């Protein structure tokens, strides 16, 4: 798997060129996409043109930065001017973007080569990426298994070498879940760190633009381009953007790691528990201090998440629910209909509860640099399966996959999932969480762990 870091170095040394990399990747997409179904649209002509422009800059000695010439994929939820943005739904099958989303504009300004738009759970309203309109995205570790979602296509293109990096969205774990199930790095920044302008929303109070990459350094390079206040987006923060790569590669000795047991270990598969324990053993061997540190208020997050998620999603979709309900997939339509039942008072109370939850979570982390917990309760489940067994009990796949990630959308804290091991040949990820706007701590931690214990293996998918 070729990383952004490797490509940037290879471009500088002229051992490879952006055009050759683009052509190679497009050829690989042509061979493998019919099997794993991760792209909805491939932008071959524009990608080759962008690669040619990048090659000229490199030849002239004026590269735009580490992303210049690097092939990047875009979740089909982001506007790319002149390109269809379907949100994975037939409702928007003919929706042509009239402008670039802020994230896309910043990637273009950094010289990224945009390969295409990635498949997703319809309207980002699910976690399996089984899409009734564009087909299920298949896990490259086992093609009978789900990729996770809703940014499943973005995770799979990176895991399969069909892009060096990708962007997605995360409302309840939709970057971190597929990253965990596909063996890549999934970063959800602090709410407001990256602009969402030009991104079709699910629940705007929780929606966050995130990255999917094959290493932590690549996540830092992408976030460096994407992060920062945007005058056109009032939801973005004016908090200063640091140098995310600074400090990477330094030892973790003395870092304080909190391990919350309450809630995060109540209902997880034994194989996930075993891999997590092994991960923490490695972290301790690196000189980190480990201590139990539960999140104050963790059992209350669901009470805020559910009414807000349902009400905001239904409010955005109401015109289509009333005029074109048959165009939705069954699971998404049923989910959106539930938002009609949310009372205004319940929505307001849920929003009003969030500031105190944020304060309580932050206080719980006062003696920790990061908190660590499993990313999902189970590895990737079979495509089409709606329930899974955990400790002898039947649990909905939806709950098993997003229960451990959604709390950090409610409070808006940054979180990253990184590969930690394999369970019966399927990836299992660990989630790290930091205080608001401390993405640099997460990236440094993940990078140091990776450097110590080596890169994650590539999936068995072959051409």
C-alpha positions as CSV (number, residue, x, y, z in Angstrom):
1,X,0.0,0.0,0.0
2,X,1.6,3.3,-1.1
3,X,1.2,6.1,1.4
4,X,0.9,9.8,0.9
5,X,4.3,10.2,2.7
6,X,5.9,7.7,0.3
7,X,4.4,9.3,-2.8
8,X,5.5,12.8,-1.7
9,X,9.1,11.6,-1.3
10,X,9.0,9.7,-4.6
11,X,7.6,12.7,-6.5
12,X,10.4,14.9,-5.1
13,X,13.1,12.4,-6.1
14,X,11.4,11.9,-9.5
15,X,11.5,8.1,-9.1
16,X,7.8,8.2,-10.0
17,X,5.6,10.8,-11.6
18,X,2.0,11.9,-10.7
19,X,0.9,10.9,-14.2
20,X,2.3,7.3,-13.9
21,X,0.8,7.0,-10.4
22,X,-2.6,8.2,-11.6
23,X,-2.6,5.8,-14.6
24,X,-1.6,2.9,-12.4
25,X,-4.3,3.6,-9.9
26,X,-7.0,4.2,-12.5
27,X,-6.0,0.8,-14.1
28,X,-6.3,-0.8,-10.7
29,X,-9.7,0.8,-10.2
30,X,-10.8,-0.6,-13.5
31,X,-9.8,-4.1,-12.5
32,X,-11.0,-4.2,-8.9
33,X,-13.9,-1.8,-8.6
34,X,-16.4,-4.3,-10.2
35,X,-15.5,-6.7,-7.3
36,X,-15.6,-4.4,-4.3
37,X,-17.9,-1.6,-5.6
38,X,-16.2,1.2,-3.8
39,X,-16.5,3.9,-6.4
40,X,-19.7,5.4,-7.8
41,X,-18.0,7.5,-10.4
42,X,-14.4,7.6,-11.6
43,X,-13.2,11.0,-12.9
44,X,-10.6,9.6,-15.3
45,X,-10.2,12.5,-17.7
46,X,-10.0,15.3,-15.0
47,X,-7.8,13.1,-12.8
48,X,-5.2,12.7,-15.6
49,X,-5.4,16.4,-16.3
50,X,-4.8,17.2,-12.7
51,X,-1.9,14.8,-12.6
52,X,-0.3,16.4,-15.7
53,X,-0.6,19.8,-14.0
54,X,1.0,18.5,-10.9
55,X,3.8,17.0,-12.9
56,X,4.6,20.3,-14.5
57,X,4.8,22.0,-11.0
58,X,7.1,19.3,-9.8
59,X,9.3,19.6,-12.9
60,X,9.5,23.4,-12.3
61,X,10.3,22.9,-8.6
62,X,7.2,24.6,-7.3
63,X,5.1,21.8,-5.7
64,X,2.1,22.9,-3.7
65,X,2.9,20.6,-0.7
66,X,2.8,16.9,0.2
67,X,-0.6,16.3,-1.4
68,X,0.5,17.6,-4.8
69,X,0.0,14.8,-7.3
70,X,-1.4,12.4,-4.8
71,X,-4.6,10.4,-5.8
72,X,-7.4,11.2,-3.4
73,X,-11.0,9.9,-3.4
74,X,-14.1,11.9,-2.3
75,X,-17.2,10.5,-0.6
76,X,-20.2,11.0,-2.9
77,X,-21.6,13.5,-0.4
78,X,-19.2,16.4,-1.2
79,X,-19.9,18.8,-4.0
80,X,-17.3,18.8,-6.8
81,X,-18.2,21.4,-9.4
82,X,-19.6,19.9,-12.6
83,X,-19.8,16.3,-11.1
84,X,-22.8,14.4,-10.0
85,X,-23.3,14.3,-6.2
86,X,-25.8,11.5,-5.6
87,X,-25.4,10.9,-1.8
88,X,-25.8,7.3,-2.8
89,X,-29.5,7.8,-3.5
90,X,-31.7,7.7,-6.6
91,X,-33.4,10.9,-5.3
92,X,-30.3,12.8,-6.3
93,X,-29.3,10.7,-9.3
94,X,-29.1,13.7,-11.6
95,X,-27.8,16.2,-9.1
96,X,-24.9,18.1,-10.6
97,X,-22.8,20.2,-8.2
98,X,-22.6,23.9,-9.2
99,X,-19.6,24.6,-6.9
100,X,-16.9,22.9,-5.0
101,X,-17.4,22.1,-1.3
102,X,-14.8,23.9,0.9
103,X,-13.0,20.6,1.6
104,X,-12.8,19.8,-2.2
105,X,-11.6,23.3,-2.9
106,X,-8.8,23.1,-0.4
107,X,-7.7,19.7,-1.7
108,X,-7.6,21.1,-5.2
109,X,-5.6,24.1,-4.0
110,X,-3.1,21.6,-2.5
111,X,-2.7,19.9,-5.8
112,X,-4.5,16.6,-5.0
113,X,-5.6,14.5,-7.9
114,X,-9.3,13.7,-7.4
115,X,-9.9,10.2,-8.7
116,X,-13.7,9.9,-8.2
117,X,-16.6,9.7,-5.8
118,X,-17.0,6.8,-3.4
119,X,-20.0,4.7,-2.6
120,X,-21.7,5.2,0.8
121,X,-24.7,4.2,2.8
122,X,-27.6,6.1,1.3
123,X,-27.6,9.7,2.5
124,X,-25.0,8.6,5.1
125,X,-27.9,7.3,7.1
126,X,-26.5,3.9,8.1
127,X,-23.4,2.0,9.1
128,X,-23.2,-1.1,6.8
129,X,-22.8,0.5,3.4
130,X,-25.3,-1.9,2.0
131,X,-26.7,0.4,-0.6
132,X,-29.9,-0.7,-2.5
133,X,-29.3,1.7,-5.4
134,X,-25.5,1.4,-6.0
135,X,-24.8,-2.0,-4.4
136,X,-23.0,-3.0,-1.2
137,X,-19.4,-2.0,-0.7
138,X,-17.4,-5.2,-0.1
139,X,-14.7,-5.5,2.5
140,X,-11.3,-6.2,0.8
141,X,-10.4,-8.6,3.7
142,X,-13.4,-10.8,3.0
143,X,-15.7,-9.8,0.1
144,X,-18.7,-11.5,1.8
145,X,-18.4,-9.0,4.7
146,X,-19.5,-5.4,5.0
147,X,-17.1,-2.5,4.7
148,X,-18.9,-0.5,7.5
149,X,-20.3,2.9,6.8
150,X,-21.4,5.3,5.9
151,X,-18.0,6.2,4.5
152,X,-17.4,2.6,3.5
153,X,-16.3,3.3,0.0
154,X,-13.7,5.8,1.2
155,X,-12.3,3.2,3.6
156,X,-12.2,0.5,1.0
157,X,-10.4,2.6,-1.7
158,X,-7.6,3.2,0.8
159,X,-7.4,-0.3,2.1
160,X,-7.3,-1.7,-1.5
161,X,-4.8,0.8,-2.9
162,X,-7.4,2.5,-5.1
163,X,-6.5,5.9,-3.6
164,X,-3.8,7.1,-1.3
165,X,-6.3,8.9,0.9
166,X,-9.9,9.7,1.0
167,X,-12.4,12.0,2.8
168,X,-15.7,11.0,4.4
169,X,-18.2,12.3,6.9
170,X,-18.8,11.1,10.5
171,X,-22.1,11.7,12.3
172,X,-22.0,8.7,14.7
173,X,-18.8,7.0,13.6
174,X,-19.1,6.9,9.8
175,X,-15.4,7.5,9.3
176,X,-14.1,5.5,12.3
177,X,-16.4,2.4,11.8
178,X,-15.3,1.6,8.3
179,X,-11.7,2.4,9.1
180,X,-11.8,-0.1,11.9
181,X,-13.5,-2.8,9.8
182,X,-11.2,-2.3,6.8
183,X,-7.8,-1.9,8.6
184,X,-7.1,1.8,7.9
185,X,-6.8,5.0,9.9
186,X,-10.0,7.0,10.4
187,X,-9.7,10.5,11.8
188,X,-12.8,12.4,13.1
189,X,-11.6,15.9,13.9
190,X,-13.1,18.2,16.5
191,X,-16.6,19.5,15.5
192,X,-15.9,22.8,13.7
193,X,-12.3,22.0,12.8
194,X,-13.1,21.3,9.1
195,X,-15.8,23.1,7.0
196,X,-18.9,21.2,6.0
197,X,-20.0,23.7,3.4
198,X,-21.0,21.9,0.2
199,X,-21.5,18.6,2.0
200,X,-25.0,17.1,2.0
201,X,-25.9,16.8,5.7
202,X,-27.3,14.0,7.8
203,X,-27.5,15.7,11.2
204,X,-25.7,19.0,11.1
205,X,-25.2,19.2,14.9
206,X,-23.0,16.1,14.7
207,X,-21.7,16.0,11.1
208,X,-17.9,16.1,10.8
209,X,-15.6,15.9,7.8
210,X,-12.9,13.3,8.4
211,X,-10.0,11.5,6.6
212,X,-9.2,7.8,5.8
213,X,-5.6,7.0,5.2
214,X,-3.1,4.1,5.5
215,X,-1.0,5.7,8.2
216,X,-1.2,8.5,10.8
217,X,1.3,10.8,9.0
218,X,-1.0,10.8,6.0
219,X,-3.9,11.8,8.2
220,X,-1.9,14.7,9.5
221,X,-1.0,15.8,6.0
222,X,-4.7,15.7,4.9
223,X,-5.9,17.5,8.0
224,X,-3.3,20.2,7.6
225,X,-5.0,21.1,4.2
226,X,-8.6,20.7,5.4
227,X,-8.5,22.3,8.8
228,X,-9.2,25.9,9.6
229,X,-11.8,28.6,9.8
230,X,-13.8,29.3,6.6
231,X,-15.5,32.6,6.4
232,X,-18.3,31.1,4.3
233,X,-19.1,28.5,7.0
234,X,-20.2,29.9,10.4
235,X,-19.9,26.4,12.0
236,X,-16.1,26.5,11.6
237,X,-13.9,27.4,14.5
238,X,-11.3,30.2,14.5
239,X,-9.0,28.2,16.8
240,X,-5.5,28.3,15.4
241,X,-4.4,25.3,13.2
242,X,-1.1,23.8,14.5
243,X,1.5,22.0,12.5
244,X,0.1,18.5,12.8
245,X,3.2,16.7,11.8
246,X,5.3,18.4,14.4
247,X,6.4,16.0,17.1
248,X,5.6,12.9,15.1
249,X,8.0,10.1,15.6
250,X,8.9,11.2,19.2
251,X,8.7,8.6,22.0
252,X,5.5,8.2,24.0
253,X,7.2,7.5,27.3
254,X,5.3,9.3,30.0
255,X,2.1,9.7,28.0
256,X,-1.0,9.3,30.2
257,X,-3.6,7.0,28.7
258,X,-7.1,6.6,30.2
259,X,-9.1,3.4,29.7
260,X,-12.8,3.8,30.4
261,X,-14.4,0.5,31.3
262,X,-18.0,1.7,31.9
263,X,-20.1,1.5,28.7
264,X,-17.2,0.7,26.4
265,X,-16.7,-2.9,27.6
266,X,-20.3,-3.7,28.5
267,X,-21.1,-5.5,25.2
268,X,-18.2,-6.3,23.0
269,X,-17.1,-9.5,21.3
270,X,-14.4,-11.5,23.1
271,X,-12.1,-11.3,20.1
272,X,-12.3,-7.5,20.2
273,X,-11.6,-7.5,23.9
274,X,-8.6,-9.7,23.4
275,X,-7.1,-7.5,20.7
276,X,-7.8,-4.4,22.7
277,X,-6.0,-5.9,25.7
278,X,-3.0,-6.8,23.5
279,X,-3.0,-3.2,22.2
280,X,-2.9,-1.7,25.7
281,X,-0.1,-4.1,26.6
282,X,2.0,-2.7,23.7
283,X,1.1,0.8,24.7
284,X,2.3,0.1,28.3
285,X,5.6,-1.4,26.9
286,X,6.2,2.0,25.2
287,X,6.4,3.7,28.6
288,X,2.9,5.1,28.8
289,X,1.0,5.3,32.1
290,X,-2.3,3.5,32.0
291,X,-5.2,4.2,34.3
292,X,-8.9,3.6,34.4
293,X,-10.8,6.9,33.8
294,X,-14.5,6.6,33.0
295,X,-16.3,9.4,31.2
296,X,-18.7,11.2,33.6
297,X,-22.1,11.2,31.9
298,X,-21.3,8.5,29.4
299,X,-24.6,6.7,30.1
300,X,-26.5,9.9,29.2
301,X,-25.2,10.5,25.7
302,X,-27.8,8.3,24.0
303,X,-30.5,10.5,25.4
304,X,-29.0,13.5,23.5
305,X,-27.9,11.7,20.4
306,X,-31.1,9.9,19.4
307,X,-33.6,12.8,19.2
308,X,-31.1,15.2,17.6
309,X,-30.0,12.7,15.0
310,X,-33.6,11.7,14.1
311,X,-35.1,15.2,14.1
312,X,-32.3,16.9,12.1
313,X,-32.2,14.2,9.5
314,X,-35.9,14.1,9.0
315,X,-36.1,17.9,8.8
316,X,-33.6,17.9,5.9
317,X,-35.4,15.1,4.1
318,X,-39.0,16.1,4.8
319,X,-39.7,17.4,1.2
320,X,-38.6,14.1,-0.3
321,X,-40.3,11.9,2.4
322,X,-43.6,13.6,1.5
323,X,-43.2,13.7,-2.3
324,X,-40.9,10.7,-3.2
325,X,-40.8,8.2,-0.4
326,X,-40.6,5.2,-2.7
327,X,-37.2,6.4,-4.0
328,X,-35.5,5.7,-0.7
329,X,-34.1,2.3,0.3
330,X,-36.4,0.7,3.0
331,X,-33.9,1.0,5.9
332,X,-33.2,4.7,5.3
333,X,-36.9,5.6,4.7
334,X,-38.0,3.8,7.9
335,X,-35.2,5.5,9.9
336,X,-36.1,9.0,8.6
337,X,-39.8,8.4,9.4
338,X,-38.9,8.0,13.0
339,X,-37.9,11.7,13.1
340,X,-41.5,12.7,12.8
341,X,-42.1,11.3,16.3
342,X,-39.5,13.5,18.0
343,X,-41.2,16.3,20.0
344,X,-39.7,19.8,19.9
345,X,-39.3,19.8,23.6
346,X,-37.3,16.6,23.5
347,X,-35.0,18.0,20.8
348,X,-34.4,21.2,22.7
349,X,-33.8,19.4,25.9
350,X,-31.3,17.1,24.1
351,X,-29.4,20.1,22.7
352,X,-29.5,21.9,26.1
353,X,-27.9,18.8,27.8
354,X,-24.8,18.8,25.5
355,X,-22.8,21.7,27.0
356,X,-22.8,20.0,30.5
357,X,-21.9,16.7,28.9
358,X,-18.9,18.4,27.1
359,X,-17.8,19.9,30.4
360,X,-18.1,16.6,32.2
361,X,-16.2,14.7,29.5
362,X,-13.4,17.2,29.5
363,X,-13.2,17.1,33.3
364,X,-12.9,13.3,33.0
365,X,-9.9,13.7,30.8
366,X,-8.0,16.2,32.9
367,X,-5.4,13.7,34.0
368,X,-5.1,12.0,30.6
369,X,-3.5,12.8,27.3
370,X,-5.7,10.4,25.4
371,X,-8.4,7.9,26.2
372,X,-8.4,4.5,24.6
373,X,-11.3,2.0,23.9
374,X,-12.4,-0.5,21.3
375,X,-13.7,1.2,18.1
376,X,-16.5,-1.3,17.3
377,X,-18.1,-4.1,19.4
378,X,-17.6,-6.7,16.6
379,X,-15.5,-7.1,13.4
380,X,-17.2,-6.8,10.0
381,X,-20.4,-8.8,9.8
382,X,-21.7,-10.7,6.7
383,X,-23.4,-8.5,4.1
384,X,-27.2,-8.6,4.6
385,X,-27.0,-9.7,8.3
386,X,-29.0,-7.3,10.5
387,X,-28.2,-8.9,13.9
388,X,-25.0,-10.3,15.5
389,X,-24.3,-12.3,18.6
390,X,-22.3,-10.8,21.5
391,X,-21.8,-12.9,24.6
392,X,-24.8,-15.1,23.7
393,X,-27.2,-12.2,23.1
394,X,-28.5,-10.9,19.8
395,X,-27.6,-7.3,19.1
396,X,-28.5,-5.2,16.1
397,X,-25.5,-4.7,13.8
398,X,-26.3,-1.0,13.7
399,X,-25.9,-0.8,17.5
400,X,-22.9,-3.0,17.6
401,X,-21.1,-0.8,15.2
402,X,-21.9,2.7,16.3
403,X,-22.4,2.4,20.0
404,X,-18.7,3.1,20.9
405,X,-18.2,5.9,18.4
406,X,-21.3,8.1,18.7
407,X,-20.6,9.6,22.2
408,X,-17.8,11.7,20.6
409,X,-20.1,13.1,18.0
410,X,-22.4,14.3,20.8
411,X,-19.6,16.1,22.6
412,X,-17.7,16.9,19.4
413,X,-14.3,15.6,20.6
414,X,-11.6,14.5,18.2
415,X,-11.1,10.7,17.8
416,X,-9.1,8.4,15.6
417,X,-9.3,4.7,14.9
418,X,-6.2,2.8,14.1
419,X,-5.7,-0.9,13.2
420,X,-4.9,-3.1,16.2
421,X,-5.1,-6.7,15.0
422,X,-7.0,-9.4,13.2
423,X,-9.9,-11.6,14.3
424,X,-10.4,-14.6,12.1
425,X,-8.7,-12.6,9.3
426,X,-10.8,-9.5,9.8
427,X,-9.4,-6.2,11.0
428,X,-10.2,-4.8,14.5
429,X,-9.5,-1.2,15.4
430,X,-8.9,0.7,18.5
431,X,-10.3,4.2,19.1
432,X,-8.3,7.1,20.7
433,X,-10.0,10.2,21.9
434,X,-8.5,13.6,22.9
435,X,-9.8,16.9,24.2
436,X,-11.2,19.4,21.7
437,X,-8.7,20.7,19.1
438,X,-6.0,18.3,20.3
439,X,-5.9,16.2,17.1
440,X,-2.1,16.6,17.2
441,X,-2.0,14.4,20.3
442,X,-4.0,11.7,18.6
443,X,-1.8,11.8,15.5
444,X,1.4,11.7,17.4
445,X,0.2,8.8,19.5
446,X,-1.0,6.8,16.5
447,X,2.2,7.5,14.6
448,X,4.5,6.5,17.4
449,X,2.6,3.2,17.9
450,X,2.8,2.5,14.2
451,X,6.5,3.2,14.0
452,X,7.2,1.0,17.0
453,X,5.1,-2.0,15.9
454,X,5.2,-1.7,12.2
455,X,2.7,-0.9,9.5
456,X,-0.6,-2.9,9.2
457,X,-0.6,-5.7,6.5
458,X,-2.4,-5.2,3.2
459,X,-5.7,-7.1,2.7
460,X,-5.6,-10.3,0.7
461,X,-7.5,-8.8,-2.2
462,X,-5.6,-9.4,-5.4
463,X,-6.0,-8.3,-9.0
